[in-house]
Amino acid sequence: MIKITCQYIPFKNDAAFLQIKQTEVLEIPFYIVFFYIHVYTAIFVLLAGFTQFSSTLLRKQPSIHRNIGKFYVFTVLFLSAPSGLFIGVFANGGFYSKISFVTLSILWFYFTLKGFLHIKNKNILLHKAFMLRSFALTFSAITLRFWKVILIYLFHPSPMDVYQIIAWLGWIPNLLIAEYYIYNQSKK
């Protein structure tokens, strides 16, 4: 993800993925701004999210856990999810890809907000469950790219077919795994 993010430094209108998004870059006001907000915040949200699953950090340094968590929540709610929603409306792959990315952004925002509100109300179990869901969607930045490589290697589909498939594969399996984990934890 760091390597992918570095492709967009310095700020250019035609770097990497933006080469196939020139219509949006040139014709949609603020597209490039929202795109760069999304790209530049992604790496920080991923890194912050990974730290939140450390029971050692939570036990030994709860203030660090809280502060990184606040950073994660703020960044997702005010930068990453809203920018993802905006660029999702213009996603490649047609109507179904757009629906996927818009749904992903809305759920990401919702799960993150619910996780934050639950910890404010001292409901640790629901906080953990909703933040796990949130991070499952955050992690779609990685799984989307993983599935893209696998699909291209195995099946050689057209680029737009790949995009339509990974739009859904990038996040639904993550969320299903998170739900399975949450379900199993509730049985203990």
Phi, psi and chi 1 to 4 in degrees:
 res  aa     phi    psi   chi1   chi2   chi3   chi4
   1 MET       -  -35.4  -73.7  -54.3  -62.6      -
   2 ILE   -62.9  -43.3  -69.2  170.5      -      -
   3 LYS   -62.5  -41.7 -176.6  178.7  176.8 -175.2
   4 ILE   -64.0  -44.6  -70.1  168.9      -      -
   5 THR   -63.3  -39.0  -57.7      -      -      -
   6 CYS   -64.5  -22.1  -74.2      -      -      -
   7 GLN   -59.7  -24.3  -64.8  177.2   83.7      -
   8 TYR  -100.6   16.6  -60.5  102.2      -      -
   9 ILE  -119.5  124.2  -60.1  170.9      -      -
  10 PRO   -75.9  167.8   30.2  -33.7      -      -
  11 PHE   -57.1  119.4  178.6   87.9      -      -
  12 LYS  -139.8  153.0  -67.7 -170.3  -68.1 -171.0
  13 ASN   -83.4   -8.6  -74.1   -7.9      -      -
  14 ASP  -130.9   25.4   61.8   -9.7      -      -
  15 ALA   -78.9  137.7      -      -      -      -
  16 ALA    44.2 -119.1      -      -      -      -
  17 PHE   -55.7  -30.5  177.1   73.7      -      -
  18 LEU   -64.4  -16.9  -70.7  173.8      -      -
  19 GLN   -61.6  -32.3  -68.2  174.1   -3.9      -
  20 ILE   -96.6    6.9   62.2  169.1      -      -
  21 LYS  -117.9   27.1  -61.7  -60.4  -75.9 -178.8
  22 GLN   -64.9  -32.5  -73.2  -58.0  -66.6      -
  23 THR   -60.3  -47.3  -58.9      -      -      -
  24 GLU   -65.9  -44.1  -70.2   82.6   -5.7      -
  25 VAL   -58.6  -42.3  167.3      -      -      -
  26 LEU   -86.1  -27.0  -61.5  173.1      -      -
  27 GLU  -111.9  -18.6  -63.3  176.9   10.5      -
  28 ILE  -103.2  112.6  -52.3  -64.0      -      -
  29 PRO   -57.3  135.8  -21.6   31.0      -      -
  30 PHE    71.3    0.9  -57.5  110.0      -      -
  31 TYR   -55.5  -49.2  179.8   86.7      -      -
  32 ILE   -63.8  -36.1 -165.4   76.7      -      -
  33 VAL   -64.2  -49.9  172.5      -      -      -
  34 PHE   -65.5  -36.9  -76.1  107.0      -      -
  35 PHE   -60.3  -49.0  177.8   83.3      -      -
  36 TYR   -68.7  -34.5  -86.9  103.9      -      -
  37 ILE   -59.4  -45.8  -71.4  169.9      -      -
  38 HIS   -63.6  -47.8 -166.2   69.8      -      -
  39 VAL   -65.5  -46.2  167.6      -      -      -
  40 TYR   -70.3  -29.0  -71.2  160.7      -      -
  41 THR   -84.6  -21.4   60.7      -      -      -
  42 ALA   -56.7  -46.9      -      -      -      -
  43 ILE   -65.3  -37.1 -167.7   68.9      -      -
  44 PHE   -71.3  -37.7  -62.9  109.0      -      -
  45 VAL   -67.2  -41.4  171.6      -      -      -
  46 LEU   -61.5  -48.8  -82.8  165.3      -      -
  47 LEU   -63.1  -43.6  -68.0  172.0      -      -
  48 ALA   -62.9  -43.2      -      -      -      -
  49 GLY   -61.8  -41.8      -      -      -      -
  50 PHE   -59.2  -38.9  -85.9  119.8      -      -
  51 THR   -66.7  -25.0   67.7      -      -      -
  52 GLN   -72.1  -11.3  -63.3  -55.7   91.8      -
  53 PHE   -96.1    7.6  -64.6  101.0      -      -
  54 SER   -86.2  109.0  168.9      -      -      -
  55 SER   -67.2  -28.9   56.4      -      -      -
  56 THR   -65.3  -46.2  -56.1      -      -      -
  57 LEU   -61.5  -44.2  179.0   66.1      -      -
  58 LEU   -62.9  -41.7  178.7   58.3      -      -
  59 ARG   -74.4  -44.8 -170.2  174.8   55.9 -103.3
  60 LYS   -90.5  -29.1  -68.0 -175.7  176.8 -176.8
  61 GLN  -135.4   64.5  -61.9  -71.2  -29.8      -
  62 PRO   -60.1  -29.2   17.8  -26.5      -      -
  63 SER   -68.8  -34.9   63.7      -      -      -
  64 ILE   -67.1  -43.3  -67.4  175.2      -      -
  65 HIS   -56.6  -47.1  172.8   85.3      -      -
  66 ARG   -62.6  -45.8  -93.9 -168.3  -51.6  -83.5
  67 ASN   -67.8  -41.4  -71.7  -31.1      -      -
  68 ILE   -66.6  -38.6  -67.4  173.2      -      -
  69 GLY   -61.5  -42.2      -      -      -      -
  70 LYS   -62.8  -41.5  -72.9  175.1 -174.6  176.4
  71 PHE   -60.3  -46.5  170.1   80.0      -      -
  72 TYR   -58.3  -50.7  175.5   90.3      -      -
  73 VAL   -62.2  -48.5  167.1      -      -      -
  74 PHE   -58.4  -47.5  176.0   84.9      -      -
  75 THR   -64.9  -43.9  -55.1      -      -      -
  76 VAL   -65.2  -49.6  169.9      -      -      -
  77 LEU   -69.2  -35.8  -66.0 -177.9      -      -
  78 PHE  -105.9  -13.5  -66.8  101.5      -      -
  79 LEU  -127.8  -63.6  -62.4  170.5      -      -
  80 SER   -66.4  -52.7  -59.0      -      -      -
  81 ALA   -67.3  -46.5      -      -      -      -
  82 PRO   -61.5  -40.1  -24.9   34.8      -      -
  83 SER   -68.7  -36.0   61.7      -      -      -
  84 GLY   -63.2  -39.5      -      -      -      -
  85 LEU   -62.2  -46.3  177.0   65.8      -      -
  86 PHE   -61.3  -51.0 -175.8   86.7      -      -
  87 ILE   -73.4  -23.9   63.2  175.1      -      -
  88 GLY   -63.0  -32.6      -      -      -      -
  89 VAL   -61.5  -25.9  169.9      -      -      -
  90 PHE  -109.9   22.1  -55.5  101.8      -      -
  91 ALA   -63.5  149.9      -      -      -      -
  92 ASN   -69.5  159.7  -68.6  -16.9      -      -
  93 GLY    97.7    3.1      -      -      -      -
  94 GLY    85.2 -167.7      -      -      -      -
  95 PHE   -54.6  -46.9  178.6   74.2      -      -
  96 TYR   -68.9  -34.3  -65.3  110.6      -      -
  97 SER   -67.3  -41.3  -67.1      -      -      -
  98 LYS   -61.9  -44.2  -68.5  175.2 -175.2 -173.6
  99 ILE   -59.3  -42.2  -68.7  -65.3      -      -
 100 SER   -61.9  -50.8  175.9      -      -      -
 101 PHE   -69.2  -34.6  -73.2  115.2      -      -
 102 VAL   -67.2  -44.7  166.3      -      -      -
 103 THR   -61.0  -44.5  -57.7      -      -      -
 104 LEU   -55.8  -47.6  166.8   60.3      -      -
 105 SER   -64.2  -42.8  -64.2      -      -      -
 106 ILE   -65.0  -46.1  -68.4  168.5      -      -
 107 LEU   -64.5  -39.2  -71.3  174.8      -      -
 108 TRP   -59.7  -47.2 -167.0   23.4      -      -
 109 PHE   -61.2  -49.3 -176.1   93.3      -      -
 110 TYR   -61.0  -49.8  174.9   76.5      -      -
 111 PHE   -62.8  -39.8  -67.5  152.5      -      -
 112 THR   -66.0  -45.7  -54.3      -      -      -
 113 LEU   -61.9  -45.0  179.4   60.8      -      -
 114 LYS   -62.7  -42.0  -70.1  -67.8  -77.0 -173.4
 115 GLY   -60.2  -42.7      -      -      -      -
 116 PHE   -64.8  -46.5  174.4   72.3      -      -
 117 LEU   -64.6  -35.9  -66.1  174.9      -      -
 118 HIS   -66.8  -37.8  -77.2  -57.7      -      -
 119 ILE   -72.8  -32.2 -159.4   59.6      -      -
 120 LYS   -62.0  -31.8  -76.5  -60.7 -155.6 -171.5
 121 ASN   -92.8   10.1  -67.7  -37.3      -      -
 122 LYS    65.5   23.9  -50.7  -84.5 -169.6 -105.8
 123 ASN   -96.3   88.2 -169.9  -29.4      -      -
 124 ILE   -65.8  -40.6  -65.8  170.9      -      -
 125 LEU   -62.4  -47.5  -72.4  177.6      -      -
 126 LEU   -70.2  -33.0  -75.4  176.1      -      -
 127 HIS   -58.1  -50.3  166.3   70.1      -      -
 128 LYS   -60.6  -43.7  -74.8 -178.7  177.3 -179.2
 129 ALA   -63.1  -46.3      -      -      -      -
 130 PHE   -71.9  -33.9  -83.7   98.1      -      -
 131 MET   -71.9  -31.0  -66.2  -46.9  -72.5      -
 132 LEU   -65.1  -42.7 -177.8   60.8      -      -
 133 ARG   -61.1  -44.5  -69.1  176.2 -179.7  114.9
 134 SER   -57.9  -47.9  171.5      -      -      -
 135 PHE   -69.5  -30.0 -169.9   71.2      -      -
 136 ALA   -58.5  -37.6      -      -      -      -
 137 LEU   -77.3  -35.5  -61.6 -176.8      -      -
 138 THR   -58.4  -43.3  -60.8      -      -      -
 139 PHE   -66.8  -12.1 -161.8   69.9      -      -
 140 SER   -60.1  -22.8   70.1      -      -      -
 141 ALA   -59.3  -33.4      -      -      -      -
 142 ILE   -87.1  -47.5  -67.3  173.3      -      -
 143 THR   -65.8  -32.5   53.4      -      -      -
 144 LEU   -58.0  -45.0  179.0  142.4      -      -
 145 ARG   -70.8  -35.4  -73.6  156.4 -180.0   85.3
 146 PHE   -60.8  -50.4  170.0   78.7      -      -
 147 TRP   -63.7  -34.6  -77.3  112.6      -      -
 148 LYS   -60.8  -47.0  179.6 -179.3  175.7 -176.0
 149 VAL   -61.6  -46.5  169.2      -      -      -
 150 ILE   -61.3  -49.1  -62.8  -63.3      -      -
 151 LEU   -63.0  -43.0  -71.5  172.2      -      -
 152 ILE   -66.1  -42.8  -70.4  171.6      -      -
 153 TYR   -63.9  -43.7  179.6   76.8      -      -
 154 LEU   -84.5  -37.8  -68.2  177.3      -      -
 155 PHE  -120.1  -15.9  -57.9  108.4      -      -
 156 HIS    52.1   46.4  -48.9  -68.6      -      -
 157 PRO   -74.7  169.2   27.9  -32.6      -      -
 158 SER   -67.3  155.1   72.2      -      -      -
 159 PRO   -55.9  -40.7  -27.1   34.7      -      -
 160 MET   -70.9  -33.7  -76.3  -55.5  138.0      -
 161 ASP   -64.5  -41.6  -71.3  -17.6      -      -
 162 VAL   -59.2  -46.2  169.6      -      -      -
 163 TYR   -62.0  -41.5 -147.4   77.0      -      -
 164 GLN   -64.4  -36.8  -70.7  173.2  -20.5      -
 165 ILE   -75.3  -48.2  -64.4  166.3      -      -
 166 ILE   -71.0  -21.1   64.1  170.3      -      -
 167 ALA   -57.1  -34.8      -      -      -      -
 168 TRP   -95.4  -41.6  -63.6   94.0      -      -
 169 LEU   -65.8  -24.2  -85.7 -179.4      -      -
 170 GLY   -63.9  -28.6      -      -      -      -
 171 TRP  -128.5  -28.6   64.6  -86.2      -      -
 172 ILE   -64.9  -47.2  -70.3 -179.9      -      -
 173 PRO   -59.4  -38.3  -25.6   35.8      -      -
 174 ASN   -58.1  -46.5  -64.5    9.4      -      -
 175 LEU   -67.9  -38.1 -164.4   52.2      -      -
 176 LEU   -63.9  -40.6  -69.5  173.5      -      -
 177 ILE   -64.5  -42.8  -68.9  166.4      -      -
 178 ALA   -61.3  -43.7      -      -      -      -
 179 GLU   -64.3  -39.4  -69.2  -60.3  -27.6      -
 180 TYR   -62.5  -44.4 -180.0   75.0      -      -
 181 TYR   -62.4  -46.4  178.0   80.6      -      -
 182 ILE   -61.9  -41.9  -67.5  165.0      -      -
 183 TYR   -61.1  -46.6  173.8   78.1      -      -
 184 ASN   -65.1  -36.9  -78.4  -23.6      -      -
 185 GLN   -67.4  -32.3  -69.5  -60.7  -55.6      -
 186 SER   -71.9  -19.6   71.1      -      -      -
 187 LYS   -82.1  -13.2  -64.5  -67.9 -176.7 -176.4
 188 LYS   -81.8      -  -69.7 -178.0  179.0 -179.6
